[in-house]
């Protein structure tokens, strides 16, 4: 899901593409922030790129 955020998609667009609720997308992002030690989407995406989790 973070890779979709890296492509610039909004929460609503991600939810639509994955056929899930926007609240679920937000929850997944919040959990990713915690695991990556990030405080926002940009920092999480940067960390994920650095760690090789997304390309």
PERAKA-V814228 format. One record per pair of residues at least 12 apart in sequence whose C-alpha atoms are under 6 Angstrom apart, sorted by the first residue. I is the first residue (numbers start at 1). GAP is how many residues later the second one is. D is the distance in whole Angstrom. If there is no record, write none. Layout:
BEGIN
I|GAP|D / I|GAP|D
END
This chain:
BEGIN
6|39|6
END
